[in-house]
Amino acid sequence: MGTATIMPAKAAETQEATAQYLTFMLADGVFAMDIATVREIIQHCQMTTVPLMPSFVRGVMNLRGAVLPVIDLQARLGRPNATVGKKTCVVIFDVQREGERIELGLMVDAVSEVIEIPSTDIEPPPQFGSAIKRDFIRGMGKVGGKFVIILDPERALNVDEMTDMVERSQEGATA
């Protein structure tokens, strides 16, 4: 009986120590996000551009009758806008805002795979030298002798911050 209670606890420890991440390509880098936030992956399709939006808002698309904003993740991370190619995908993911679930689309160059990274193989973000805002990075996962940049979706894709940027963009255009 004691063994039965120890076994699930060990299984829970193992699950907490290893997390699953969706990996994807942006320009020349490999990035990852916790798979728990990802809803689905779809092929890049026709989008409607919305006037007076910052460059990282590529537009909106129709997802089963709902309007879905699509963020160019490369532009959001301070890089030049992404170029649409044959493998360009939109990763649909959930964010929480004031207790409400919001769906966003992330345009990425290509989706790679789902991988498991033990917490012992995740290093803190670099103190300097990254072309990405440090707050956007949750950690650096060591995978096969290379690093994968693990994004923090709550910061990199903070809906309130992006909304403020949209409002400032619109105010600047009408001034």
PyMOL CGO cylinders between C-alpha atoms (Angstrom):
from pymol import cmd
from pymol.cgo import CYLINDER

trace = [
    CYLINDER, 0.00, 0.00, 0.00, 2.88, 2.38, 0.80, 0.3, 1, 1, 1, 1, 1, 1,
    CYLINDER, 2.88, 2.38, 0.80, 4.44, 1.53, -2.55, 0.3, 1, 1, 1, 1, 1, 1,
    CYLINDER, 4.44, 1.53, -2.55, 1.23, 2.48, -4.37, 0.3, 1, 1, 1, 1, 1, 1,
    CYLINDER, 1.23, 2.48, -4.37, 1.29, 6.00, -2.95, 0.3, 1, 1, 1, 1, 1, 1,
    CYLINDER, 1.29, 6.00, -2.95, 5.02, 6.44, -3.66, 0.3, 1, 1, 1, 1, 1, 1,
    CYLINDER, 5.02, 6.44, -3.66, 4.75, 5.36, -7.33, 0.3, 1, 1, 1, 1, 1, 1,
    CYLINDER, 4.75, 5.36, -7.33, 2.29, 8.09, -8.40, 0.3, 1, 1, 1, 1, 1, 1,
    CYLINDER, 2.29, 8.09, -8.40, 4.30, 10.71, -6.53, 0.3, 1, 1, 1, 1, 1, 1,
    CYLINDER, 4.30, 10.71, -6.53, 7.45, 9.68, -8.42, 0.3, 1, 1, 1, 1, 1, 1,
    CYLINDER, 7.45, 9.68, -8.42, 5.51, 9.73, -11.69, 0.3, 1, 1, 1, 1, 1, 1,
    CYLINDER, 5.51, 9.73, -11.69, 4.29, 13.25, -10.88, 0.3, 1, 1, 1, 1, 1, 1,
    CYLINDER, 4.29, 13.25, -10.88, 7.87, 14.36, -10.11, 0.3, 1, 1, 1, 1, 1, 1,
    CYLINDER, 7.87, 14.36, -10.11, 9.02, 12.98, -13.48, 0.3, 1, 1, 1, 1, 1, 1,
    CYLINDER, 9.02, 12.98, -13.48, 6.23, 14.82, -15.30, 0.3, 1, 1, 1, 1, 1, 1,
    CYLINDER, 6.23, 14.82, -15.30, 7.10, 18.10, -13.59, 0.3, 1, 1, 1, 1, 1, 1,
    CYLINDER, 7.10, 18.10, -13.59, 10.80, 17.69, -14.31, 0.3, 1, 1, 1, 1, 1, 1,
    CYLINDER, 10.80, 17.69, -14.31, 10.23, 17.27, -18.08, 0.3, 1, 1, 1, 1, 1, 1,
    CYLINDER, 10.23, 17.27, -18.08, 7.98, 19.51, -20.17, 0.3, 1, 1, 1, 1, 1, 1,
    CYLINDER, 7.98, 19.51, -20.17, 6.93, 19.25, -23.81, 0.3, 1, 1, 1, 1, 1, 1,
    CYLINDER, 6.93, 19.25, -23.81, 7.65, 22.09, -26.20, 0.3, 1, 1, 1, 1, 1, 1,
    CYLINDER, 7.65, 22.09, -26.20, 6.64, 22.83, -29.78, 0.3, 1, 1, 1, 1, 1, 1,
    CYLINDER, 6.64, 22.83, -29.78, 9.74, 23.84, -31.72, 0.3, 1, 1, 1, 1, 1, 1,
    CYLINDER, 9.74, 23.84, -31.72, 9.64, 26.10, -34.75, 0.3, 1, 1, 1, 1, 1, 1,
    CYLINDER, 9.64, 26.10, -34.75, 11.95, 28.08, -36.99, 0.3, 1, 1, 1, 1, 1, 1,
    CYLINDER, 11.95, 28.08, -36.99, 12.25, 31.85, -37.22, 0.3, 1, 1, 1, 1, 1, 1,
    CYLINDER, 12.25, 31.85, -37.22, 14.86, 33.00, -39.73, 0.3, 1, 1, 1, 1, 1, 1,
    CYLINDER, 14.86, 33.00, -39.73, 18.01, 31.17, -38.63, 0.3, 1, 1, 1, 1, 1, 1,
    CYLINDER, 18.01, 31.17, -38.63, 16.95, 30.24, -35.08, 0.3, 1, 1, 1, 1, 1, 1,
    CYLINDER, 16.95, 30.24, -35.08, 15.09, 27.44, -33.36, 0.3, 1, 1, 1, 1, 1, 1,
    CYLINDER, 15.09, 27.44, -33.36, 12.48, 28.55, -30.84, 0.3, 1, 1, 1, 1, 1, 1,
    CYLINDER, 12.48, 28.55, -30.84, 10.08, 26.69, -28.58, 0.3, 1, 1, 1, 1, 1, 1,
    CYLINDER, 10.08, 26.69, -28.58, 6.85, 27.25, -26.66, 0.3, 1, 1, 1, 1, 1, 1,
    CYLINDER, 6.85, 27.25, -26.66, 5.21, 25.13, -24.00, 0.3, 1, 1, 1, 1, 1, 1,
    CYLINDER, 5.21, 25.13, -24.00, 2.89, 22.75, -25.88, 0.3, 1, 1, 1, 1, 1, 1,
    CYLINDER, 2.89, 22.75, -25.88, 0.18, 23.32, -23.24, 0.3, 1, 1, 1, 1, 1, 1,
    CYLINDER, 0.18, 23.32, -23.24, -0.53, 26.77, -24.75, 0.3, 1, 1, 1, 1, 1, 1,
    CYLINDER, -0.53, 26.77, -24.75, -0.76, 25.51, -28.36, 0.3, 1, 1, 1, 1, 1, 1,
    CYLINDER, -0.76, 25.51, -28.36, -4.22, 24.69, -29.73, 0.3, 1, 1, 1, 1, 1, 1,
    CYLINDER, -4.22, 24.69, -29.73, -3.42, 23.79, -33.33, 0.3, 1, 1, 1, 1, 1, 1,
    CYLINDER, -3.42, 23.79, -33.33, -1.15, 24.45, -36.28, 0.3, 1, 1, 1, 1, 1, 1,
    CYLINDER, -1.15, 24.45, -36.28, -2.51, 25.48, -39.66, 0.3, 1, 1, 1, 1, 1, 1,
    CYLINDER, -2.51, 25.48, -39.66, -1.00, 26.30, -43.02, 0.3, 1, 1, 1, 1, 1, 1,
    CYLINDER, -1.00, 26.30, -43.02, -0.48, 29.96, -43.79, 0.3, 1, 1, 1, 1, 1, 1,
    CYLINDER, -0.48, 29.96, -43.79, -3.53, 31.27, -45.62, 0.3, 1, 1, 1, 1, 1, 1,
    CYLINDER, -3.53, 31.27, -45.62, -5.05, 34.49, -46.88, 0.3, 1, 1, 1, 1, 1, 1,
    CYLINDER, -5.05, 34.49, -46.88, -5.23, 37.22, -44.26, 0.3, 1, 1, 1, 1, 1, 1,
    CYLINDER, -5.23, 37.22, -44.26, -6.97, 40.56, -44.23, 0.3, 1, 1, 1, 1, 1, 1,
    CYLINDER, -6.97, 40.56, -44.23, -4.66, 43.41, -43.35, 0.3, 1, 1, 1, 1, 1, 1,
    CYLINDER, -4.66, 43.41, -43.35, -5.99, 45.91, -40.84, 0.3, 1, 1, 1, 1, 1, 1,
    CYLINDER, -5.99, 45.91, -40.84, -4.98, 49.55, -41.32, 0.3, 1, 1, 1, 1, 1, 1,
    CYLINDER, -4.98, 49.55, -41.32, -3.00, 51.45, -38.68, 0.3, 1, 1, 1, 1, 1, 1,
    CYLINDER, -3.00, 51.45, -38.68, -1.57, 48.33, -37.02, 0.3, 1, 1, 1, 1, 1, 1,
    CYLINDER, -1.57, 48.33, -37.02, 2.05, 47.91, -35.90, 0.3, 1, 1, 1, 1, 1, 1,
    CYLINDER, 2.05, 47.91, -35.90, 4.21, 45.86, -38.27, 0.3, 1, 1, 1, 1, 1, 1,
    CYLINDER, 4.21, 45.86, -38.27, 4.03, 42.76, -36.07, 0.3, 1, 1, 1, 1, 1, 1,
    CYLINDER, 4.03, 42.76, -36.07, 0.25, 42.47, -36.63, 0.3, 1, 1, 1, 1, 1, 1,
    CYLINDER, 0.25, 42.47, -36.63, 0.10, 40.75, -40.02, 0.3, 1, 1, 1, 1, 1, 1,
    CYLINDER, 0.10, 40.75, -40.02, -3.68, 40.87, -40.15, 0.3, 1, 1, 1, 1, 1, 1,
    CYLINDER, -3.68, 40.87, -40.15, -6.68, 38.79, -39.23, 0.3, 1, 1, 1, 1, 1, 1,
    CYLINDER, -6.68, 38.79, -39.23, -7.90, 35.48, -40.57, 0.3, 1, 1, 1, 1, 1, 1,
    CYLINDER, -7.90, 35.48, -40.57, -11.16, 33.55, -40.44, 0.3, 1, 1, 1, 1, 1, 1,
    CYLINDER, -11.16, 33.55, -40.44, -10.83, 30.53, -38.19, 0.3, 1, 1, 1, 1, 1, 1,
    CYLINDER, -10.83, 30.53, -38.19, -14.09, 28.60, -38.27, 0.3, 1, 1, 1, 1, 1, 1,
    CYLINDER, -14.09, 28.60, -38.27, -16.11, 31.81, -38.36, 0.3, 1, 1, 1, 1, 1, 1,
    CYLINDER, -16.11, 31.81, -38.36, -14.09, 33.67, -35.72, 0.3, 1, 1, 1, 1, 1, 1,
    CYLINDER, -14.09, 33.67, -35.72, -11.77, 36.62, -36.32, 0.3, 1, 1, 1, 1, 1, 1,
    CYLINDER, -11.77, 36.62, -36.32, -8.25, 35.59, -35.34, 0.3, 1, 1, 1, 1, 1, 1,
    CYLINDER, -8.25, 35.59, -35.34, -5.46, 38.20, -35.10, 0.3, 1, 1, 1, 1, 1, 1,
    CYLINDER, -5.46, 38.20, -35.10, -2.17, 36.92, -36.55, 0.3, 1, 1, 1, 1, 1, 1,
    CYLINDER, -2.17, 36.92, -36.55, 1.12, 38.10, -35.06, 0.3, 1, 1, 1, 1, 1, 1,
    CYLINDER, 1.12, 38.10, -35.06, 4.33, 37.96, -37.09, 0.3, 1, 1, 1, 1, 1, 1,
    CYLINDER, 4.33, 37.96, -37.09, 6.48, 36.51, -34.32, 0.3, 1, 1, 1, 1, 1, 1,
    CYLINDER, 6.48, 36.51, -34.32, 9.69, 37.50, -36.05, 0.3, 1, 1, 1, 1, 1, 1,
    CYLINDER, 9.69, 37.50, -36.05, 8.59, 41.16, -36.16, 0.3, 1, 1, 1, 1, 1, 1,
    CYLINDER, 8.59, 41.16, -36.16, 7.26, 40.98, -32.58, 0.3, 1, 1, 1, 1, 1, 1,
    CYLINDER, 7.26, 40.98, -32.58, 10.72, 39.91, -31.46, 0.3, 1, 1, 1, 1, 1, 1,
    CYLINDER, 10.72, 39.91, -31.46, 12.24, 43.04, -33.02, 0.3, 1, 1, 1, 1, 1, 1,
    CYLINDER, 12.24, 43.04, -33.02, 13.45, 41.45, -36.24, 0.3, 1, 1, 1, 1, 1, 1,
    CYLINDER, 13.45, 41.45, -36.24, 12.45, 42.32, -39.83, 0.3, 1, 1, 1, 1, 1, 1,
    CYLINDER, 12.45, 42.32, -39.83, 9.02, 41.10, -40.97, 0.3, 1, 1, 1, 1, 1, 1,
    CYLINDER, 9.02, 41.10, -40.97, 8.95, 37.43, -41.97, 0.3, 1, 1, 1, 1, 1, 1,
    CYLINDER, 8.95, 37.43, -41.97, 8.79, 36.42, -45.60, 0.3, 1, 1, 1, 1, 1, 1,
    CYLINDER, 8.79, 36.42, -45.60, 6.03, 33.93, -46.39, 0.3, 1, 1, 1, 1, 1, 1,
    CYLINDER, 6.03, 33.93, -46.39, 7.40, 30.67, -47.78, 0.3, 1, 1, 1, 1, 1, 1,
    CYLINDER, 7.40, 30.67, -47.78, 6.19, 27.15, -48.58, 0.3, 1, 1, 1, 1, 1, 1,
    CYLINDER, 6.19, 27.15, -48.58, 6.54, 25.99, -44.96, 0.3, 1, 1, 1, 1, 1, 1,
    CYLINDER, 6.54, 25.99, -44.96, 5.12, 29.11, -43.27, 0.3, 1, 1, 1, 1, 1, 1,
    CYLINDER, 5.12, 29.11, -43.27, 2.55, 28.12, -40.63, 0.3, 1, 1, 1, 1, 1, 1,
    CYLINDER, 2.55, 28.12, -40.63, 0.25, 29.80, -38.16, 0.3, 1, 1, 1, 1, 1, 1,
    CYLINDER, 0.25, 29.80, -38.16, 0.41, 28.38, -34.65, 0.3, 1, 1, 1, 1, 1, 1,
    CYLINDER, 0.41, 28.38, -34.65, -2.88, 28.97, -32.84, 0.3, 1, 1, 1, 1, 1, 1,
    CYLINDER, -2.88, 28.97, -32.84, -2.39, 29.36, -29.11, 0.3, 1, 1, 1, 1, 1, 1,
    CYLINDER, -2.39, 29.36, -29.11, -4.28, 30.52, -26.04, 0.3, 1, 1, 1, 1, 1, 1,
    CYLINDER, -4.28, 30.52, -26.04, -3.42, 33.37, -23.72, 0.3, 1, 1, 1, 1, 1, 1,
    CYLINDER, -3.42, 33.37, -23.72, -5.27, 34.42, -20.60, 0.3, 1, 1, 1, 1, 1, 1,
    CYLINDER, -5.27, 34.42, -20.60, -6.34, 38.03, -20.12, 0.3, 1, 1, 1, 1, 1, 1,
    CYLINDER, -6.34, 38.03, -20.12, -8.33, 39.02, -17.05, 0.3, 1, 1, 1, 1, 1, 1,
    CYLINDER, -8.33, 39.02, -17.05, -9.63, 35.46, -16.70, 0.3, 1, 1, 1, 1, 1, 1,
    CYLINDER, -9.63, 35.46, -16.70, -10.70, 35.33, -20.35, 0.3, 1, 1, 1, 1, 1, 1,
    CYLINDER, -10.70, 35.33, -20.35, -9.20, 32.95, -22.91, 0.3, 1, 1, 1, 1, 1, 1,
    CYLINDER, -9.20, 32.95, -22.91, -8.02, 34.70, -26.06, 0.3, 1, 1, 1, 1, 1, 1,
    CYLINDER, -8.02, 34.70, -26.06, -6.82, 32.93, -29.21, 0.3, 1, 1, 1, 1, 1, 1,
    CYLINDER, -6.82, 32.93, -29.21, -3.99, 34.39, -31.27, 0.3, 1, 1, 1, 1, 1, 1,
    CYLINDER, -3.99, 34.39, -31.27, -2.19, 33.15, -34.33, 0.3, 1, 1, 1, 1, 1, 1,
    CYLINDER, -2.19, 33.15, -34.33, 1.61, 33.23, -34.56, 0.3, 1, 1, 1, 1, 1, 1,
    CYLINDER, 1.61, 33.23, -34.56, 3.16, 33.26, -37.99, 0.3, 1, 1, 1, 1, 1, 1,
    CYLINDER, 3.16, 33.26, -37.99, 6.37, 31.21, -38.00, 0.3, 1, 1, 1, 1, 1, 1,
    CYLINDER, 6.37, 31.21, -38.00, 8.69, 30.11, -40.82, 0.3, 1, 1, 1, 1, 1, 1,
    CYLINDER, 8.69, 30.11, -40.82, 8.20, 26.39, -40.16, 0.3, 1, 1, 1, 1, 1, 1,
    CYLINDER, 8.20, 26.39, -40.16, 7.08, 24.08, -37.37, 0.3, 1, 1, 1, 1, 1, 1,
    CYLINDER, 7.08, 24.08, -37.37, 9.66, 21.44, -36.45, 0.3, 1, 1, 1, 1, 1, 1,
    CYLINDER, 9.66, 21.44, -36.45, 8.51, 18.98, -33.79, 0.3, 1, 1, 1, 1, 1, 1,
    CYLINDER, 8.51, 18.98, -33.79, 7.33, 18.47, -30.24, 0.3, 1, 1, 1, 1, 1, 1,
    CYLINDER, 7.33, 18.47, -30.24, 10.24, 17.70, -27.93, 0.3, 1, 1, 1, 1, 1, 1,
    CYLINDER, 10.24, 17.70, -27.93, 10.67, 17.01, -24.24, 0.3, 1, 1, 1, 1, 1, 1,
    CYLINDER, 10.67, 17.01, -24.24, 13.22, 19.07, -22.35, 0.3, 1, 1, 1, 1, 1, 1,
    CYLINDER, 13.22, 19.07, -22.35, 14.07, 18.14, -18.77, 0.3, 1, 1, 1, 1, 1, 1,
    CYLINDER, 14.07, 18.14, -18.77, 14.10, 21.15, -16.44, 0.3, 1, 1, 1, 1, 1, 1,
    CYLINDER, 14.10, 21.15, -16.44, 17.74, 20.30, -15.65, 0.3, 1, 1, 1, 1, 1, 1,
    CYLINDER, 17.74, 20.30, -15.65, 18.57, 21.06, -19.32, 0.3, 1, 1, 1, 1, 1, 1,
    CYLINDER, 18.57, 21.06, -19.32, 17.08, 24.57, -19.25, 0.3, 1, 1, 1, 1, 1, 1,
    CYLINDER, 17.08, 24.57, -19.25, 19.41, 27.46, -18.50, 0.3, 1, 1, 1, 1, 1, 1,
    CYLINDER, 19.41, 27.46, -18.50, 18.32, 31.03, -17.63, 0.3, 1, 1, 1, 1, 1, 1,
    CYLINDER, 18.32, 31.03, -17.63, 18.22, 33.59, -20.47, 0.3, 1, 1, 1, 1, 1, 1,
    CYLINDER, 18.22, 33.59, -20.47, 21.54, 35.24, -21.30, 0.3, 1, 1, 1, 1, 1, 1,
    CYLINDER, 21.54, 35.24, -21.30, 22.30, 38.49, -19.48, 0.3, 1, 1, 1, 1, 1, 1,
    CYLINDER, 22.30, 38.49, -19.48, 23.40, 40.15, -22.73, 0.3, 1, 1, 1, 1, 1, 1,
    CYLINDER, 23.40, 40.15, -22.73, 24.08, 39.43, -26.38, 0.3, 1, 1, 1, 1, 1, 1,
    CYLINDER, 24.08, 39.43, -26.38, 20.58, 38.36, -27.41, 0.3, 1, 1, 1, 1, 1, 1,
    CYLINDER, 20.58, 38.36, -27.41, 18.82, 40.09, -30.28, 0.3, 1, 1, 1, 1, 1, 1,
    CYLINDER, 18.82, 40.09, -30.28, 15.54, 39.39, -28.46, 0.3, 1, 1, 1, 1, 1, 1,
    CYLINDER, 15.54, 39.39, -28.46, 14.21, 41.28, -25.46, 0.3, 1, 1, 1, 1, 1, 1,
    CYLINDER, 14.21, 41.28, -25.46, 15.41, 39.26, -22.45, 0.3, 1, 1, 1, 1, 1, 1,
    CYLINDER, 15.41, 39.26, -22.45, 11.96, 39.34, -20.80, 0.3, 1, 1, 1, 1, 1, 1,
    CYLINDER, 11.96, 39.34, -20.80, 10.55, 37.41, -23.77, 0.3, 1, 1, 1, 1, 1, 1,
    CYLINDER, 10.55, 37.41, -23.77, 12.81, 34.41, -23.08, 0.3, 1, 1, 1, 1, 1, 1,
    CYLINDER, 12.81, 34.41, -23.08, 11.83, 31.87, -20.41, 0.3, 1, 1, 1, 1, 1, 1,
    CYLINDER, 11.83, 31.87, -20.41, 15.07, 29.92, -20.84, 0.3, 1, 1, 1, 1, 1, 1,
    CYLINDER, 15.07, 29.92, -20.84, 17.59, 28.27, -23.11, 0.3, 1, 1, 1, 1, 1, 1,
    CYLINDER, 17.59, 28.27, -23.11, 16.94, 24.56, -23.61, 0.3, 1, 1, 1, 1, 1, 1,
    CYLINDER, 16.94, 24.56, -23.61, 19.92, 22.33, -24.33, 0.3, 1, 1, 1, 1, 1, 1,
    CYLINDER, 19.92, 22.33, -24.33, 18.89, 19.89, -27.06, 0.3, 1, 1, 1, 1, 1, 1,
    CYLINDER, 18.89, 19.89, -27.06, 21.36, 17.75, -28.97, 0.3, 1, 1, 1, 1, 1, 1,
    CYLINDER, 21.36, 17.75, -28.97, 24.34, 19.94, -28.14, 0.3, 1, 1, 1, 1, 1, 1,
    CYLINDER, 24.34, 19.94, -28.14, 22.57, 23.12, -29.31, 0.3, 1, 1, 1, 1, 1, 1,
    CYLINDER, 22.57, 23.12, -29.31, 20.36, 25.71, -27.63, 0.3, 1, 1, 1, 1, 1, 1,
    CYLINDER, 20.36, 25.71, -27.63, 16.65, 26.19, -28.28, 0.3, 1, 1, 1, 1, 1, 1,
    CYLINDER, 16.65, 26.19, -28.28, 15.23, 29.56, -27.21, 0.3, 1, 1, 1, 1, 1, 1,
    CYLINDER, 15.23, 29.56, -27.21, 12.17, 28.88, -25.05, 0.3, 1, 1, 1, 1, 1, 1,
    CYLINDER, 12.17, 28.88, -25.05, 9.78, 31.82, -25.26, 0.3, 1, 1, 1, 1, 1, 1,
    CYLINDER, 9.78, 31.82, -25.26, 7.67, 33.06, -22.38, 0.3, 1, 1, 1, 1, 1, 1,
    CYLINDER, 7.67, 33.06, -22.38, 4.29, 33.57, -24.10, 0.3, 1, 1, 1, 1, 1, 1,
    CYLINDER, 4.29, 33.57, -24.10, 2.88, 35.61, -21.20, 0.3, 1, 1, 1, 1, 1, 1,
    CYLINDER, 2.88, 35.61, -21.20, 5.56, 38.24, -21.81, 0.3, 1, 1, 1, 1, 1, 1,
    CYLINDER, 5.56, 38.24, -21.81, 6.45, 37.91, -25.50, 0.3, 1, 1, 1, 1, 1, 1,
    CYLINDER, 6.45, 37.91, -25.50, 2.78, 37.83, -26.44, 0.3, 1, 1, 1, 1, 1, 1,
    CYLINDER, 2.78, 37.83, -26.44, 1.33, 39.98, -23.69, 0.3, 1, 1, 1, 1, 1, 1,
    CYLINDER, 1.33, 39.98, -23.69, -2.06, 41.05, -25.03, 0.3, 1, 1, 1, 1, 1, 1,
    CYLINDER, -2.06, 41.05, -25.03, -2.21, 44.23, -22.94, 0.3, 1, 1, 1, 1, 1, 1,
    CYLINDER, -2.21, 44.23, -22.94, 1.22, 45.38, -24.12, 0.3, 1, 1, 1, 1, 1, 1,
    CYLINDER, 1.22, 45.38, -24.12, 0.39, 44.60, -27.76, 0.3, 1, 1, 1, 1, 1, 1,
    CYLINDER, 0.39, 44.60, -27.76, -2.96, 46.43, -27.42, 0.3, 1, 1, 1, 1, 1, 1,
    CYLINDER, -2.96, 46.43, -27.42, -1.13, 49.50, -26.10, 0.3, 1, 1, 1, 1, 1, 1,
    CYLINDER, -1.13, 49.50, -26.10, 1.25, 49.35, -29.08, 0.3, 1, 1, 1, 1, 1, 1,
    CYLINDER, 1.25, 49.35, -29.08, -1.71, 49.14, -31.49, 0.3, 1, 1, 1, 1, 1, 1,
    CYLINDER, -1.71, 49.14, -31.49, -3.36, 52.15, -29.83, 0.3, 1, 1, 1, 1, 1, 1,
    CYLINDER, -3.36, 52.15, -29.83, -0.12, 54.18, -29.98, 0.3, 1, 1, 1, 1, 1, 1,
    CYLINDER, -0.12, 54.18, -29.98, 0.28, 53.22, -33.64, 0.3, 1, 1, 1, 1, 1, 1,
    CYLINDER, 0.28, 53.22, -33.64, -3.23, 54.42, -34.41, 0.3, 1, 1, 1, 1, 1, 1,
    CYLINDER, -3.23, 54.42, -34.41, -2.79, 57.65, -32.44, 0.3, 1, 1, 1, 1, 1, 1,
    CYLINDER, -2.79, 57.65, -32.44, 0.45, 58.42, -34.28, 0.3, 1, 1, 1, 1, 1, 1,
    CYLINDER, 0.45, 58.42, -34.28, -1.20, 57.89, -37.65, 0.3, 1, 1, 1, 1, 1, 1,
    CYLINDER, -1.20, 57.89, -37.65, -4.12, 60.21, -36.89, 0.3, 1, 1, 1, 1, 1, 1,
    CYLINDER, -4.12, 60.21, -36.89, -2.02, 62.99, -35.32, 0.3, 1, 1, 1, 1, 1, 1,
]
cmd.load_cgo(trace, "trace")
